């Protein structure tokens, strides 16, 4: 699925724009375009599966995975919009820059692993389930980092407006990881039906 590769590109753009304020508008525009491309691809997939009728037994599972990938990029897009509202100086002043960098690196990693499962599914469906534990491990690591950053944010950010905004961004980053794991679980279900 081309859509899962685009989700990797989108999360990389999000990671880049966190501390590169000069490229934020350009990165957000690229993410928005990827979101629109994925919507179009998912619609085409829906039409294609409808035309095939009952020839594919697990088309609901395929559609569920496609919708979740679309939701993932929607979430990345919404997060990117919020990132544009926060100065990287606020993040540096709060002392959470390295923590957020670590979280973003892990986030890129989990989306890459989820994409790898999609690629493997196309070549050897039985191998897809073997990659799930790596995605689960990454998601657990992200949860731990997220919780620690949240504590640091409460201690380091005094401006209530930025506190709410940064907390919202962090929750969305955690949700991206959760959704990546959910997509990986759906890929395993699809692989069983192939």
N, C-alpha and C positions, 0 to 999 in steps of 0.2 A: 504494500500500500504506500503510495506516494505521500499520503496524508501523514503517516507516522514520521516520515523523514522530515516533512515540513514542521512538525511539532518540535523536532530536535532543533531545527534552524530557529524557530520562534523562541524557544527557551534560551538558546545561545544569545540571541539579540537582547532578550530581557536581561540576561546576566551582564552583558556588555554595557547596557545603558544605565545600570545602577550607579556607577561611579564616573561615567563619561557623559557629563552633562551636555557637551557640545554636540554629541551625536544622538541625543535622546529623541528629537523629533523625527530624524531619519530612521532610527531603529523602530520607533513606534509605527511609522508609516509602513515599514517592511512587515511588521507583525500583523498589522491590519490587512495588508494585501494577502498574506498567507492565510489569514482567517477566512477571507472571501474565497480564495482558491479552494480551501478545504470544504467550505459549504457547497461550492459548485461540484466538487468531486463526489461528495456524499450524495448529492441529488442524483448525479449520474449513476452512482452505485445502486441507489434505490430503484431507479428506472430499470437498470440492467437486471437486478434480482427479480423485479416484478415480471419482466418479460420471460425470465427463465421458468417462472411458475414453480411447480413442485419438483423440478429436476434437482434442486439443492435442498437437502433436508434441514440444514442448520442456518438458513438464511437469517433467521431472527437473531442468532448469536453474532453473525457477521455484521448485521445492521447495528446491534447494540455496541459492538466495538467501534464501528464507524462513528456513531453518534457520540460516544465518549471521547474519541479523538477530537471531534469537532468541539465538544465542550471544553476539552483541555486547552485548545488554542484560544477559545473564547476567554477562558480564565487567564491565560497568559496575556492576552490583549488588555483585559480589564486591569490586571496587575501593572502592566506597562504604563497605562494611563495614570495610575496612582503614583508610580515611581517618578513620573515627570513632575509631580507636585512637591517632591521632597528634595531639598538641596542636599548634596552629598556632604556639605559642611556640617549639617545637623547630625548626620550619621557618624561622621568622624568625631565630632564634639562629644557624642554620647559614648564613644569608645567601643562601638559595635561593628566597625568596618571589617575587621578580620573575621569576626563571627559570621557576618552576612556573606562575605566572600566565600567562606567555607560552605555555608548553606547553599549558595548559588552553584558552587562547583558540584556539590552532591546532587543538586536538582538536575543539572545538565546530565550528570552521570546516570541518574535513574531513567530519564527520558531516553537516553541513548540505549540503555539496556532494554527498555520496553520496545524501542524501534528494532533492536536486534531480534527480539522475539518475533516481531511481525515478519522480518526478512527470512528468518529461519522457517517460519510457518509456510512460506511460499515454496521453500526448497525441500524441507524435510519436516513435516508436521509433528512427527514423534519427538523431535529434538526440542521443540518449543517449550514443553513443560519442564525440561531440564534447566532452563534459564530462569524459571520463576523464583527459585530461592535467592538468587543474586538481587532481583528486584525487591524482594521482601526485606533482605538485609539492608539495602540502600534506604528503603522507606523507614525502617526502624532507626537508622542512623540520623536521618533527616528529622524525625520526631524528637530525638534527643537534642540535637543542635537547636531546633526551633524552641524547645522549652527553655533552654539555657539563655538564648538570645532574648526571649520574652522577659525573663527575670532581669537581664541587663538593661533592657529598654526601660522598664519601670523605674530602675535606679538612675539611669543616665539621661533620660529625656524629661525636662521639666516643663516645656511648652506643651500644653494639653492638646493643641491642634496637631502638632507633629507626633505626639504620643499616640493619638487615635489613628492617624494616618499610617504610621510605621507599624503599629499593631495590626491594622487591616492588611497591609502588604505582607507581613509575616504570616498571617493566617492564610492568605491566598497562596503563598509559596508552599505552605504545608499542605494545602488542599491540592495543589498541583502534584505533589508527591503521592498523596492518597489516590488521586484519580489515575496516575500512572500505574499504580499497583492494581487498581480495579481493571484497567485496560489489559494489563498482563494476565490477570485472572480470566478475563473474557477470551483472550487469545488461546489460553489453555483449553477452554471449553470448545472453541472453534476447532482446535487441533484434534480433539477427541472425536468430533463429528466428521472429520475428513477421512 
